[in-house]
Amino acid sequence: MTTTEFIGAAHAQCTALGMPAYEPILVQHPIQPKTKDDVRALADQVLDQIVGKLLKQKVQQAA
């Protein structure tokens, strides 16, 4: 997961880790000035995506 500002760096890291097709989950940039409640709201917005990626990986590992 990363902010929209760092998508290029996230893709480079995925490639370096041998996962060039992996698509990171994005939230709006910046996070630093946000309150705890704002960050929780961002997390709530992408929670289904996070769970979906975790479950997909778990299924792939089991196969």
Biopython code that builds the backbone (N, CA, C, O; Angstrom):
import numpy as np
from Bio.PDB.StructureBuilder import StructureBuilder

atoms = [
    (1, "MET", "N", (0.847, -1.157, 0.000)),
    (1, "MET", "CA", (0.000, 0.000, 0.000)),
    (1, "MET", "C", (0.899, 1.228, 0.000)),
    (1, "MET", "O", (1.924, 1.270, 0.680)),
    (2, "THR", "N", (0.496, 2.214, -0.771)),
    (2, "THR", "CA", (1.266, 3.451, -0.852)),
    (2, "THR", "C", (0.334, 4.594, -1.207)),
    (2, "THR", "O", (-0.843, 4.390, -1.502)),
    (3, "THR", "N", (0.879, 5.794, -1.173)),
    (3, "THR", "CA", (0.084, 6.937, -1.614)),
    (3, "THR", "C", (0.304, 7.148, -3.108)),
    (3, "THR", "O", (1.269, 6.655, -3.693)),
    (4, "THR", "N", (-0.608, 7.885, -3.696)),
    (4, "THR", "CA", (-0.559, 8.132, -5.131)),
    (4, "THR", "C", (0.749, 8.786, -5.563)),
    (4, "THR", "O", (1.189, 8.596, -6.697)),
    (5, "GLU", "N", (1.367, 9.541, -4.685)),
    (5, "GLU", "CA", (2.618, 10.224, -5.002)),
    (5, "GLU", "C", (3.771, 9.248, -5.240)),
    (5, "GLU", "O", (4.699, 9.558, -5.987)),
    (6, "PHE", "N", (3.721, 8.088, -4.617)),
    (6, "PHE", "CA", (4.840, 7.154, -4.650)),
    (6, "PHE", "C", (4.580, 5.903, -5.485)),
    (6, "PHE", "O", (5.236, 4.881, -5.281)),
    (7, "ILE", "N", (3.646, 5.967, -6.411)),
    (7, "ILE", "CA", (3.316, 4.802, -7.222)),
    (7, "ILE", "C", (4.523, 4.322, -8.041)),
    (7, "ILE", "O", (4.727, 3.117, -8.187)),
    (8, "GLY", "N", (5.310, 5.240, -8.566)),
    (8, "GLY", "CA", (6.497, 4.855, -9.332)),
    (8, "GLY", "C", (7.485, 4.078, -8.482)),
    (8, "GLY", "O", (8.027, 3.062, -8.917)),
    (9, "ALA", "N", (7.716, 4.558, -7.269)),
    (9, "ALA", "CA", (8.634, 3.867, -6.357)),
    (9, "ALA", "C", (8.067, 2.510, -5.952)),
    (9, "ALA", "O", (8.817, 1.546, -5.802)),
    (10, "ALA", "N", (6.761, 2.430, -5.777)),
    (10, "ALA", "CA", (6.138, 1.156, -5.407)),
    (10, "ALA", "C", (6.296, 0.140, -6.533)),
    (10, "ALA", "O", (6.601, -1.025, -6.280)),
    (11, "HIS", "N", (6.088, 0.578, -7.778)),
    (11, "HIS", "CA", (6.273, -0.332, -8.910)),
    (11, "HIS", "C", (7.726, -0.793, -9.012)),
    (11, "HIS", "O", (7.987, -1.960, -9.304)),
    (12, "ALA", "N", (8.665, 0.110, -8.775)),
    (12, "ALA", "CA", (10.081, -0.262, -8.817)),
    (12, "ALA", "C", (10.399, -1.291, -7.733)),
    (12, "ALA", "O", (11.139, -2.242, -7.984)),
    (13, "GLN", "N", (9.853, -1.113, -6.547)),
    (13, "GLN", "CA", (10.089, -2.055, -5.451)),
    (13, "GLN", "C", (9.478, -3.417, -5.771)),
    (13, "GLN", "O", (10.097, -4.451, -5.520)),
    (14, "CYS", "N", (8.272, -3.420, -6.321)),
    (14, "CYS", "CA", (7.636, -4.690, -6.698)),
    (14, "CYS", "C", (8.487, -5.426, -7.733)),
    (14, "CYS", "O", (8.681, -6.638, -7.641)),
    (15, "THR", "N", (8.984, -4.693, -8.701)),
    (15, "THR", "CA", (9.836, -5.286, -9.730)),
    (15, "THR", "C", (11.115, -5.837, -9.110)),
    (15, "THR", "O", (11.539, -6.944, -9.440)),
    (16, "ALA", "N", (11.727, -5.073, -8.219)),
    (16, "ALA", "CA", (12.962, -5.510, -7.566)),
    (16, "ALA", "C", (12.742, -6.774, -6.738)),
    (16, "ALA", "O", (13.661, -7.570, -6.547)),
    (17, "LEU", "N", (11.518, -6.949, -6.251)),
    (17, "LEU", "CA", (11.193, -8.129, -5.440)),
    (17, "LEU", "C", (10.665, -9.292, -6.286)),
    (17, "LEU", "O", (10.208, -10.305, -5.756)),
    (18, "GLY", "N", (10.738, -9.125, -7.620)),
    (18, "GLY", "CA", (10.334, -10.208, -8.506)),
    (18, "GLY", "C", (8.844, -10.281, -8.779)),
    (18, "GLY", "O", (8.347, -11.317, -9.221)),
    (19, "MET", "N", (8.117, -9.188, -8.520)),
    (19, "MET", "CA", (6.669, -9.155, -8.732)),
    (19, "MET", "C", (6.290, -7.973, -9.619)),
    (19, "MET", "O", (5.543, -7.099, -9.181)),
    (20, "PRO", "N", (6.787, -7.923, -10.854)),
    (20, "PRO", "CA", (6.567, -6.745, -11.691)),
    (20, "PRO", "C", (5.101, -6.473, -12.035)),
    (20, "PRO", "O", (4.755, -5.336, -12.356)),
    (21, "ALA", "N", (4.245, -7.469, -11.977)),
    (21, "ALA", "CA", (2.828, -7.270, -12.316)),
    (21, "ALA", "C", (1.974, -6.903, -11.104)),
    (21, "ALA", "O", (0.787, -6.612, -11.251)),
    (22, "TYR", "N", (2.563, -6.915, -9.911)),
    (22, "TYR", "CA", (1.801, -6.622, -8.701)),
    (22, "TYR", "C", (1.336, -5.170, -8.708)),
    (22, "TYR", "O", (2.115, -4.260, -8.992)),
    (23, "GLU", "N", (0.072, -4.965, -8.394)),
    (23, "GLU", "CA", (-0.484, -3.609, -8.330)),
    (23, "GLU", "C", (-0.694, -3.217, -6.872)),
    (23, "GLU", "O", (-1.538, -3.799, -6.190)),
    (24, "PRO", "N", (0.064, -2.240, -6.391)),
    (24, "PRO", "CA", (-0.100, -1.795, -5.006)),
    (24, "PRO", "C", (-1.463, -1.136, -4.793)),
    (24, "PRO", "O", (-2.078, -0.619, -5.725)),
    (25, "ILE", "N", (-1.900, -1.170, -3.575)),
    (25, "ILE", "CA", (-3.129, -0.478, -3.196)),
    (25, "ILE", "C", (-2.767, 0.977, -2.940)),
    (25, "ILE", "O", (-1.787, 1.271, -2.256)),
    (26, "LEU", "N", (-3.564, 1.886, -3.494)),
    (26, "LEU", "CA", (-3.268, 3.312, -3.405)),
    (26, "LEU", "C", (-4.252, 4.053, -2.522)),
    (26, "LEU", "O", (-5.448, 3.762, -2.519)),
    (27, "VAL", "N", (-3.730, 5.019, -1.769)),
    (27, "VAL", "CA", (-4.548, 5.993, -1.052)),
    (27, "VAL", "C", (-4.055, 7.379, -1.452)),
    (27, "VAL", "O", (-2.942, 7.534, -1.956)),
    (28, "GLN", "N", (-4.881, 8.365, -1.224)),
    (28, "GLN", "CA", (-4.527, 9.729, -1.611)),
    (28, "GLN", "C", (-3.350, 10.260, -0.789)),
    (28, "GLN", "O", (-3.234, 10.000, 0.409)),
    (29, "HIS", "N", (-2.502, 10.993, -1.454)),
    (29, "HIS", "CA", (-1.338, 11.644, -0.851)),
    (29, "HIS", "C", (-1.751, 13.064, -0.480)),
    (29, "HIS", "O", (-2.572, 13.647, -1.188)),
    (30, "PRO", "N", (-1.242, 13.631, 0.559)),
    (30, "PRO", "CA", (-0.313, 13.108, 1.562)),
    (30, "PRO", "C", (-1.057, 12.513, 2.759)),
    (30, "PRO", "O", (-2.244, 12.765, 2.964)),
    (31, "ILE", "N", (-0.327, 11.722, 3.538)),
    (31, "ILE", "CA", (-0.892, 11.151, 4.768)),
    (31, "ILE", "C", (-0.417, 11.934, 5.988)),
    (31, "ILE", "O", (-1.151, 12.075, 6.966)),
    (32, "GLN", "N", (0.793, 12.434, 5.929)),
    (32, "GLN", "CA", (1.449, 13.053, 7.090)),
    (32, "GLN", "C", (0.577, 14.077, 7.826)),
    (32, "GLN", "O", (0.530, 14.029, 9.056)),
    (33, "PRO", "N", (-0.115, 14.997, 7.149)),
    (33, "PRO", "CA", (-0.863, 15.993, 7.916)),
    (33, "PRO", "C", (-2.236, 15.507, 8.397)),
    (33, "PRO", "O", (-2.957, 16.260, 9.052)),
    (34, "LYS", "N", (-2.596, 14.291, 8.089)),
    (34, "LYS", "CA", (-3.932, 13.800, 8.433)),
    (34, "LYS", "C", (-4.027, 13.418, 9.906)),
    (34, "LYS", "O", (-3.042, 13.039, 10.540)),
    (35, "THR", "N", (-5.234, 13.529, 10.423)),
    (35, "THR", "CA", (-5.483, 13.104, 11.800)),
    (35, "THR", "C", (-5.621, 11.580, 11.836)),
    (35, "THR", "O", (-5.725, 10.929, 10.796)),
    (36, "LYS", "N", (-5.618, 11.027, 13.046)),
    (36, "LYS", "CA", (-5.816, 9.585, 13.191)),
    (36, "LYS", "C", (-7.136, 9.159, 12.546)),
    (36, "LYS", "O", (-7.208, 8.125, 11.883)),
    (37, "ASP", "N", (-8.169, 9.962, 12.748)),
    (37, "ASP", "CA", (-9.474, 9.627, 12.169)),
    (37, "ASP", "C", (-9.433, 9.658, 10.646)),
    (37, "ASP", "O", (-10.055, 8.823, 9.989)),
    (38, "ASP", "N", (-8.703, 10.617, 10.083)),
    (38, "ASP", "CA", (-8.562, 10.686, 8.623)),
    (38, "ASP", "C", (-7.843, 9.452, 8.083)),
    (38, "ASP", "O", (-8.235, 8.899, 7.056)),
    (39, "VAL", "N", (-6.785, 9.022, 8.781)),
    (39, "VAL", "CA", (-6.029, 7.854, 8.345)),
    (39, "VAL", "C", (-6.895, 6.599, 8.472)),
    (39, "VAL", "O", (-6.856, 5.724, 7.607)),
    (40, "ARG", "N", (-7.660, 6.515, 9.533)),
    (40, "ARG", "CA", (-8.581, 5.378, 9.675)),
    (40, "ARG", "C", (-9.593, 5.354, 8.537)),
    (40, "ARG", "O", (-9.923, 4.287, 8.020)),
    (41, "ALA", "N", (-10.082, 6.520, 8.150)),
    (41, "ALA", "CA", (-11.037, 6.599, 7.042)),
    (41, "ALA", "C", (-10.390, 6.129, 5.744)),
    (41, "ALA", "O", (-11.028, 5.427, 4.959)),
    (42, "LEU", "N", (-9.128, 6.506, 5.505)),
    (42, "LEU", "CA", (-8.410, 6.022, 4.323)),
    (42, "LEU", "C", (-8.277, 4.500, 4.370)),
    (42, "LEU", "O", (-8.492, 3.819, 3.368)),
    (43, "ALA", "N", (-7.924, 3.979, 5.535)),
    (43, "ALA", "CA", (-7.777, 2.534, 5.686)),
    (43, "ALA", "C", (-9.116, 1.835, 5.436)),
    (43, "ALA", "O", (-9.161, 0.790, 4.788)),
    (44, "ASP", "N", (-10.185, 2.403, 5.942)),
    (44, "ASP", "CA", (-11.510, 1.819, 5.712)),
    (44, "ASP", "C", (-11.842, 1.766, 4.227)),
    (44, "ASP", "O", (-12.492, 0.827, 3.767)),
    (45, "GLN", "N", (-11.400, 2.764, 3.478)),
    (45, "GLN", "CA", (-11.687, 2.830, 2.042)),
    (45, "GLN", "C", (-10.999, 1.703, 1.265)),
    (45, "GLN", "O", (-11.504, 1.274, 0.227)),
    (46, "VAL", "N", (-9.875, 1.230, 1.748)),
    (46, "VAL", "CA", (-9.115, 0.206, 1.018)),
    (46, "VAL", "C", (-9.096, -1.148, 1.726)),
    (46, "VAL", "O", (-8.434, -2.077, 1.264)),
    (47, "LEU", "N", (-9.806, -1.265, 2.824)),
    (47, "LEU", "CA", (-9.784, -2.499, 3.600)),
    (47, "LEU", "C", (-10.194, -3.710, 2.765)),
    (47, "LEU", "O", (-9.553, -4.757, 2.854)),
    (48, "ASP", "N", (-11.230, -3.590, 1.970)),
    (48, "ASP", "CA", (-11.663, -4.720, 1.143)),
    (48, "ASP", "C", (-10.573, -5.126, 0.142)),
    (48, "ASP", "O", (-10.386, -6.312, -0.129)),
    (49, "GLN", "N", (-9.862, -4.144, -0.398)),
    (49, "GLN", "CA", (-8.770, -4.450, -1.326)),
    (49, "GLN", "C", (-7.641, -5.199, -0.615)),
    (49, "GLN", "O", (-7.081, -6.151, -1.158)),
    (50, "ILE", "N", (-7.315, -4.767, 0.587)),
    (50, "ILE", "CA", (-6.250, -5.407, 1.361)),
    (50, "ILE", "C", (-6.623, -6.850, 1.675)),
    (50, "ILE", "O", (-5.827, -7.765, 1.463)),
    (51, "VAL", "N", (-7.826, -7.047, 2.176)),
    (51, "VAL", "CA", (-8.279, -8.398, 2.509)),
    (51, "VAL", "C", (-8.303, -9.258, 1.253)),
    (51, "VAL", "O", (-7.898, -10.420, 1.292)),
    (52, "GLY", "N", (-8.775, -8.701, 0.136)),
    (52, "GLY", "CA", (-8.815, -9.447, -1.111)),
    (52, "GLY", "C", (-7.437, -9.905, -1.555)),
    (52, "GLY", "O", (-7.273, -11.046, -1.987)),
    (53, "LYS", "N", (-6.444, -9.031, -1.454)),
    (53, "LYS", "CA", (-5.076, -9.413, -1.837)),
    (53, "LYS", "C", (-4.524, -10.478, -0.901)),
    (53, "LYS", "O", (-3.857, -11.409, -1.352)),
    (54, "LEU", "N", (-4.791, -10.354, 0.389)),
    (54, "LEU", "CA", (-4.308, -11.351, 1.343)),
    (54, "LEU", "C", (-4.953, -12.712, 1.091)),
    (54, "LEU", "O", (-4.276, -13.740, 1.122)),
    (55, "LEU", "N", (-6.247, -12.715, 0.845)),
    (55, "LEU", "CA", (-6.932, -13.980, 0.596)),
    (55, "LEU", "C", (-6.493, -14.597, -0.723)),
    (55, "LEU", "O", (-6.336, -15.815, -0.816)),
    (56, "LYS", "N", (-6.293, -13.766, -1.746)),
    (56, "LYS", "CA", (-5.836, -14.269, -3.043)),
    (56, "LYS", "C", (-4.464, -14.913, -2.887)),
    (56, "LYS", "O", (-4.222, -15.990, -3.432)),
    (57, "GLN", "N", (-3.566, -14.269, -2.154)),
    (57, "GLN", "CA", (-2.227, -14.817, -1.939)),
    (57, "GLN", "C", (-2.316, -16.127, -1.178)),
    (57, "GLN", "O", (-1.603, -17.076, -1.502)),
    (58, "LYS", "N", (-3.175, -16.198, -0.176)),
    (58, "LYS", "CA", (-3.323, -17.415, 0.618)),
    (58, "LYS", "C", (-3.822, -18.556, -0.260)),
    (58, "LYS", "O", (-3.338, -19.681, -0.136)),
    (59, "VAL", "N", (-4.776, -18.290, -1.143)),
    (59, "VAL", "CA", (-5.303, -19.315, -2.046)),
    (59, "VAL", "C", (-4.218, -19.772, -3.011)),
    (59, "VAL", "O", (-4.095, -20.965, -3.288)),
    (60, "GLN", "N", (-3.430, -18.830, -3.525)),
    (60, "GLN", "CA", (-2.348, -19.190, -4.452)),
    (60, "GLN", "C", (-1.295, -20.044, -3.769)),
    (60, "GLN", "O", (-0.742, -20.954, -4.386)),
    (61, "GLN", "N", (-1.012, -19.764, -2.511)),
    (61, "GLN", "CA", (-0.025, -20.551, -1.777)),
    (61, "GLN", "C", (-0.528, -21.965, -1.529)),
    (61, "GLN", "O", (0.254, -22.915, -1.525)),
    (62, "ALA", "N", (-1.834, -22.104, -1.322)),
    (62, "ALA", "CA", (-2.418, -23.410, -1.036)),
    (62, "ALA", "C", (-2.483, -24.288, -2.292)),
    (62, "ALA", "O", (-2.513, -25.515, -2.200)),
    (63, "ALA", "N", (-2.503, -23.653, -3.448)),
    (63, "ALA", "CA", (-2.641, -24.411, -4.705)),
    (63, "ALA", "C", (-1.373, -25.113, -5.116)),
    (63, "ALA", "O", (-1.345, -25.784, -6.148)),
]
sb = StructureBuilder()
sb.init_structure("model")
sb.init_model(0)
sb.init_chain("A")
sb.init_seg("    ")
for serial, (resi, resn, name, xyz) in enumerate(atoms, 1):
    if name == "N":
        sb.init_residue(resn, " ", resi, " ")
    sb.init_atom(name, np.array(xyz, "f"), 0.0, 1.0, " ", f" {name:<3s}", serial, name[0])
structure = sb.get_structure()
